[in-house]
Amino acid sequence: MRALPGVVGIALACTASAIAQAQPPGPAARQSFTGATASFDGAGKPGEWTSQARDYANTRFSPLNQINAGNVASLKIAWTFADGSQYGHEGAPLVVGDTMYLVTPYPNIAYALDLTKPSPSIKWSFQPNPSPTAIGKACCDAVLRGWAYADGKLIYNLLDAHTVAVDAQTGKEVWRTKMDDVDRGVTMTMSAFTADGKVFVGNSGGEMGVNGWLAALEIGTGKELWRAHAVGPDKDILIGENFKPFYPWMKGKDLGVTTWPADMWHTGAGSSWGFISYDPEQKLVFYGTSNPGPRVPAQRPGDNLWTSAMFARDPATGQAKWAYQFTPHDQWDYDGVNEAVLLDMQIDGKMRKTLVHFDRNTYAYTIDRTNGEVLVAKNFAYQNWSTGFDMKTGRPIVNPAMAPKPGVKLERVCPPDLGQKDWEPPAFSPNTGLLYVGVFNICMDLTDHEVSYIPGTPYDGMEMKRFSVDGKDGNWGGFIAWDPVHGKKIWEIPEKFMVMSGAIATAGDLVFYGTTDGWFRAVDAWTGKVLWSQKLGSGIIGQPITYTGPDGRQYVAVAAGVGGAAMVQKSRAGFPPRGNTVYVFSLNGDTIQATENPPDRATAPAASTPQ
């Protein structure tokens, strides 16, 4: 096979073709596959990237098109920055004005980089010194999934259950709020999210049996405004008279208590560590909750509300408007924390305000975001735990053969606890009307063991062995384009390793993503053709961004630092070492040059015309 221009290393099997699920339109007749649209409120200036998803709707779409399908093969490394931390790097850099903001995984050091300088120089760094106790409490590596910028402050969570705000100009601490007790097993790994004048944060620790929550803080002071739990009585969950779930089985008083055995809700988990989205027109924030505790389902009969679910809440008061549980009585640790992408689209001839959610249980949901009605629920990858979906009740139909029992080995449950998609966020293109997302191709052998609750220790009980769907160590992952209107895959790129990076889509009709064995790729948003790949020094589980530098050039940036749940593959041949480097790319590797460089090393910005 001939290598594509600009591809580093060997020719890749996946560049031959994407696995076509439908005929993409030709270059002269490109119309959106779905007609789906999005609001880009909260996105800031076109050349900036001021939040993890760039906008409130969680689209991760950039209007930049200087880099496009016609020239992306010329991408080269412009500069790099290594931060020294050896834990998983999952967050996206932020670019505000002429500054890039980065925060490391534990010990959560923040950096401001001056983009007007060559190989950008450090403007300031901030060391919050979180407690090292948190490292031993974190379930799946000492990671941080992102940070926020608002009102001149860089705001982020510390692993030891604090939220901190730093002056973005000086690097000085503005406030620090203790959110919970790390000694109980509570950690914080989610990205802080800012909207409606507030900071929203949630907790990790579902595997420790901690009671999950989401809280809102004042941006200026860090004062807590409200806190809503995932389990317990309605007053703790902030369920009141305005709570109107769509399905009857989720209507009733104190279901966060009555759908559990007596008093087990106290250690019922339901933590919130994924991404949040916000609809400023509806005045609602959307977020998901994690697995129930313990992970052994035989110990907690019932639906176990409100775990593995999604809430829509009033950001001002925290009061819930509706909720929907993706996996009632979650028996496999499928969670419900994955993000919601807010899109408007026609379903059965009627325009609907929707959210799209790729759940770990392998159903891709298109839900009416005004009331919680499931409009589409289709599998985006292979699974065998469910035999179908009941659209009338809004419940997946459980395959009884896949229900685990304590002390009994259950073979080939698909997907495993990680799902066929974990937390890694998708991207949406308004040009194609498609979503783009990294997926898995794995199963597990599962044996449950009954456990007892001891505060601050794992409340787990699941023993798992994970492997590829074919059982022969075939491809563990892929990258797909998804039609949310019809619930179908348009194309897929198979990958040897799990795809756990976020994705971005651009107006240049490109989609960027990374693999856990270290390939960073640019693909044609319409066809899935791989146009460019670069092997980096570690696996990629971070979220790429694109921005315009002070020199007017478009850049693409991503962190390479494998860790987190991707480490379940570490025994496979070809799995990379850990790392801690942000790589920044531009056309031909051009960037701002030092004034002392010889004149022949200076390069004028390359002009490019979108194709």
N, C-alpha and C positions, 0 to 999 in steps of 0.2 A: 504494500500500500504506500502511495506517495504521501509524504508529510505535507500538511497545509503550510503555506507561508506564514511565518511568525510563530509557529508552534515550536516550543522548546522541547528537545528530547525526541523520543521515538514517536512515530505515527501512532495515533490512538485508535483502537477499534471503534470507539464510539463516534469518531469523526466521519466514518463511512456514511452513516445515515442515522437519523433518528427513527425510532420505530413508529411509523405512521399509523395513527388511529382514524384519521380522516384526511381527505385531500385538502391541503392548504391552498389558498387562492394564489394565482400567479401574480407576478410583479405589477402587471398593468391593471389588475382588477382587485386590489386589496381593500376589502371592506371588513369591518369588525365581525368576528365570528359570532358575537353574541349581542352586540349593541349595548352592553353594560357600560355604565359610566360611574364616575366617582367625583366627590367634592374634594378639593385639595386644600381646604381650610387648614390653617396652622402650618403651612409649608414654608413660609418665609420667602426670601428672595430666591429667584431661580438658581443662582449659583451657590447657594448655601445648603447645608444639611444640619438643621438645628434641633432635630429630635431623632430618636432611633428609627422611626418609620417615615420620617420627613413630614408627615401630615397626620391629622387627627384620625383619618380613615384607615390608617395602616396600609397604604398602598405601596410604599417604597418605590414610587415612580418619580423620575427626574425629567424635567422638560429639556435638559441639555441634549444637544445632538452634534456637537463638534466631532465627537467620536461616534462613528456609525459603521454600518455593515461594510461600507466601501473602503474604510481605512483602518479598521480595528486590528487588522493583522500587523500593523506597525507599532502596536503598543509595546513599550519597554519600560523597565524600572527607571523611575526618575530619582527617587530617594527612598530611604528606609529609616525606621526608628525602632530600636529595641529597648524594652522597658525593664528587662531583668526578671520578671515574675515567671515562674515555671508552672503555674496552674492554667487551666483552660481559658482561652481568650474568646469570649462570646459576644462582646459589645461592638457597636458601630462607632467609629470616630464621629465627632461633631465638628462642623465648620461654621463659625459665626464670624462674618467679616473676614479679617486676615489672620484668624487664629484657629488652629485645630485643637480640640480638647479630647484628651484620652484619659481613661481611668483603668488601672491594672486590676486583674483579679487580686485576691488577697496578696499583699496587705493594703490594697485599695488606694494606691498612690495616684493622685491626679497630676496631669501635665498639661500645660498650655504651650503650644508650639507656634512660633512666629513664622507664618508662611511667606512673609516678605523677604526672609533671609534664605540664603542657599542651604540646602540640606536641613531644613528649618531648625533654628536654635530654640532652646528652652527658654520661654519667657518667665515661667515660674513652675514650681512643683509644690504639692501639698501632701504631707504624710499624716494621715489621721490616726495611725497606730491603733487599729482595732485589736481586741483581745485575741490572742492565739488559741484560746479555748474553742473558738468558733470553728477552727479547722477540723477538729475531731467531731464536731456536731453536724457538719455539712454532709448531706447524703451522698452527693455525686460530684465531688471536687469543689474547691474553694473559688467558684466562678462568680462573675458579675455580668449580667446580660445587657447592661447599658446604663446610661446616665442622661440627665436632662439639663436643658438650659432655659432659664426664664428670668426676666427682670434683672439681667446682669449677674445672675448667679448660676454656677454649676452645681447641680443638686444630684446626689446619688446615695445609694444604700451601702452600708458597711456590713460585712459578713457577720459581725457580732450584734446585729439587730438594732443598729442606729441608722438614722438618716441625717446627712450632713449637707450644708449649703456653704459654698465657697465663693468669695468675690471673684468674678471672672476676670477682672482687670489686675488684681493684686495677688490672688492666690491665698488670701487670708480667710480663715473660718468666720462665717457670719453667724451660723447657729448649728447646733447639733441636738437631735432629739432621740432619746432612748425609746424604742418602740416595743421592746419585749425583753425577755430574759434568756440569754443564750444558754445558761446553765440548764434550762428546761428542754433544750433541744431546738429552740427557735433560732433560725438564721435568716438572712435576707440576701437573696441573689437576684431578684427581679430588677428591671430598670424602673427607676422613678419615672412618673409620667405627669406632665403639667398641662392643665387645661382649666378653663373657667376660673382662673385666678388661684388655683389650688395645686398642690402636689399630692399625687395618689401613690401609695406604696402598699405592698403586701408582704406576707411572710412565706418562708420555706419551712420545712420540717414535718411534712405529712408522714414521712417514714418513722418519725419519732412520736407520733400520736398527738402532736400539738394541735390545738383548735385553730383553724385557719381564719384569717381576717383580711379585710382591705380597709385602709384608713386614708383620710384626707387631712392635709396639713396646710396651714397658711404659708404662702411662699415667702413672705417677708420675715416671719418670726419662727417658723417651725412648730407653732402651736397646733395641737391636734384638734380638729373640728368635729370629726365623727369617726366611728369605727363600726364596721359591720362584719359580724362573724358568719361563717358558712354553716355551722351546725348549732343546735340549741333552740331555745324558745324564740318565738317571733320577735320579742323585744330586743334580743341580742343580735338577731339577723337583720334588724331594721325592716321588718315586714309589717305593714300597716294596712289601712283600709284602701289604699290606692294600689295594692299589689294584686295584679290580675294576670296570672299565668294562663296560657291558652288552653292547656289540657286539663280535664277534670281531675286526673289522678295527682296533680300538683296543687290542687285547691284544698284548703282545710287549715285548721288552726294548729300551730306548733308542730308542723311536720318534721322539723329539724330535731324533734324529740321522739315523736311517736313512730317514726319509721326506723327506729333503733331498738335493740333490747334495752332494758331498764338501765339508765345512767351511762350507757356506752357512748353516747354522744359527747360526753366530756373529753374523750380522747379520740374523737371521730375524724380528726384531720380536716381535709378540705382547704389546704393552704392555697394562697394565690401568689404564684411566682412567674406568671406569663406576662404578655403584653396587654395593655389597655388601649381601647379606642374610644372615640368621643364623637357624638353627633350634636353639633351646636344648634341645629334646628330643632331636634327633638329634646334637647337638653338631657341627654342620657350618656352615661359611661357604661362600657361593656367590658367584662372580664370573666375569666373562668376560674374554677376551683379544682383542687387536686383530688387524689384518691382518698377513699375512706380508710380509717384505721381501726383495727389492724388490717394488713393486706390479706389476711386469711378470712375469706367470706363466710366460712362455716361458723365463725365466732360472732357474726353480726347479721343475722337474718333480717330482711327488710330492704326497702329501697335505699336507705341510708342518705336521705336528703339532708343538706344540699351539696353533697360531694359530687365530683365528676360532672359539674354543671356549669351553666353560664348565667350571670346576673346582668340585668339592665337596671341602673340606679340613677337617681337624681343626684347630680354632683354637689348640689348645694346642701342637701340634707342627708344623703346616703340612703334614703328610703328606696326600697326595691319597687320597680314598676312591674317587672315580670322576671321569670327565671325558667330555665329549661335544663333538664338533666339528660346528658348524652348517653350515659351508661348506668341505668338503675342497678343498684346492688353490684357495683363494679367488682368483679371477681378476679381481674387480671392486672390491676394497677394501670388502667388506661387513662386516668385523670380526665380533666376537661379544661386544662389551663391554656391550651393553644389559642392563638390570637383570633380576633374577628376582623375581617376586612369589610368595610362598609361600602356597598355598591348599590346603585339603582339599576333595575333591569326589568324587562317585560317577562312575566311568567304567565303562560296560558293567556296571552293577549292583554294582560293587565299590568300596568307599571307598578312595581313594588319597591319599597325601600327595604333593602335586605342587608344581612351580614352573611359572609361566607366563612366557614370554620372547617378546617381539616382536623378531625379528631384523631387521637391516637387509636381509637377503636376501628379506624380505617373507613369510616363513613365521612364523606365530604357533604356538609350541610349548607344549604341555602335557606336562610330563616328570615321571616319578616321581622325586621328589627323594631317595629312599632308594637308588636304583641307577642312574639315568641312562637309563631306558627311555623312549623317545618314545611317548606315548599318543595325542596329537593333533598333527598338523602341517598347517595350512591357511593359505592366503594371506589376508591381511587387506587387501591392496590389489593393484593391477595389477602384474604382472611378466611377463617373457618369457624370462628367462635359464634357467628350469627348466621342464620339461614335466610334472613331477609329483614325488611323494615315495614312495620305496620303504619301506614300513613294516617290512618284514622286515629290511632291512639298516640302516635308520635313516639313509639317505643321500638327499639331493635328487637328482633326475635332471637332469643338465645338458643344455640345448639346445645341440648342437654349433655351431649357426649363430651363437650368441652368445659363442663363445670368441674372445678377442682374439688378434691376431698382430702382432708388431712391424712398424711402418711401414705398416700397413693400416688405413684408417679403417673402423670398425665402426659402422654407423648404428643409432640407436634401440635402445639397450640399456636395459631397464627392470628394476629401478630403476637409477639412477646410483650412483656411489660413496657417496653419502649415504644410500642405501637409501630405502625408503618410510617409514621411521621411523629417526631418529637416536637420540641419547642421551636425549632428553626422556622422563621417566618417566611411566608411567600411574598411575591410581588405581583402587582396588577399593572397591565398596560391598557390605557384607554384607546390606543390605536387598534389593538387586536381584540380587546374585550375578554382577554384570557388572564388567568392566574398562573403563576409559575412557582413551583415548590419542589424542594428536595424530599425524597421518599426513601423508605427502606424496603427490603425484600427478605424478611427474616421471620423465623418462628422460634419456639422454645419448647423444651421439655420442662415440666413444672411439677414440683412436689411441695405441698403446703405442710407446715408444722405449726401447731397451736402455740401461741405465745402469751406471756403475761406483760402487763404494762409496768415499766419502771421508768420514772421521769428522767428525761435526758439521755435515754438509751434507745436503740432501734426497736420499734414496735412493728416488726416486719413479718417474718414467718414464711417468706417465699424463697424457695431454692430453685434456681433456673439455670438451664444451659441453652444458650442461643446459637442459632445456625441459620444458614441460608435456606430459602424456601425449598430448593431442590435437594437439600440435605447433602450436597456434594461440594460445599464451599464455593458455590457459584457467586454471581453478583449479589452483594449485600445491599445495593442501593440503586438509585436512579434519580433523574430529574425530569419533571413532567410539566406539560402545559394542560390546563384544565378549563373546561367550559362549564361555568357555574349555573348557566340557564338550563342546560340539558343534562348536566351531571355526567359528563363523559371526558375521557382523556383524548387530547388531540394529537400529541406526540410524546415520546419518551426517549431519554438518553440513558442507557444502562451504565452503571458504574460498579467497579469492583468492590468499593467500600461504601459505607453509609454516607449519604449526603446530609450533613448537619449544619451547613452554613445557611445564613439568610440569602435572599436573592434581591436584586434590584432590576427594574426595567427602565429604559430610557426612551426619549423621543427619537433617538437614533435607531429605533427598532432593534435594540440589543437587550439581552438579559445576561447578567453576570451572576455566577455562583461558584462555590468552591467545594472540594471534596475532602474527606477526612484523611486521604493519603497525600494531600498537598497540591492538587491541581486547581488552578484558578482559571475559569473558562468564560468566554464571551460567546453567546450563541444567537442565531437569528431568531427573533421573537416569533416569526411567522412559521418557520419550518423546523426549528430545532437543530439546524445545521451548526456544528461547532466551527466557529470562525477563527478562534484564537485560544491558545492554552499556554499557561506558564506554570512550571513546577516550582513551588516555594519550599522554604526550608523546614516547614512543619505542616501538619494537617490544618485544615481550615474549618473552624466551627464558629467563626465570627461573621459579622454582617457587613457586606461591602457598602460603600457609598460612592457618589461621584459629586464633584464640586468644580467651581471655577476659581482658579488661583488669582492672586493679585496681578499676574502677568497676562490674564485673559485666556489662559489655556484651560481646557477641561482635563481634570485628573480623575482617576479611579483609585480608591484605597480599600485595603482589607487587611485584617490582622491574621497572621498564621501562628497558631499556638494551640495545638491539639490538647484535648483534655475532656473533662465532663463525661457524659455517657458514651462518647465515642471510644473511650478506653476499653469498652467490652470487646473491641476488635484487636487489642494490642498484641495478641499471640499470633495473628495472621501474618504471613509473609508479606513484606512490603509496607507494613504499618510504620509511620514515621516517628521520629523522636519528638519530644515536647519542644516548644519554641515560644518566642515572645516578641515577634517583630511585626510592625505595621509596614506593609509594602505599598508604595504609591506609584502609579503608572501614568504615563502620558504618551502621546504620539511621538515615536522615535526617542522616547526618554528625555525629551526636552524639558528644561525647568529653569528657574532663576539661577544665574551663574554668579559666582563671587567676582567682585570687581578686579581682584588681583589675578584672575585667570588670564592666560594669554588670549589675545583677540580671536585667534582661530578656533577657540573652544566655545566662544559665545555663539548661540544659535537663536535666530529670530523665530518668533512664534509661527508655527505652521498654520496656514490658512486651509480650512477644509469646508467643503460644501456638503450638507446633508444629502444623502442619496434618496 
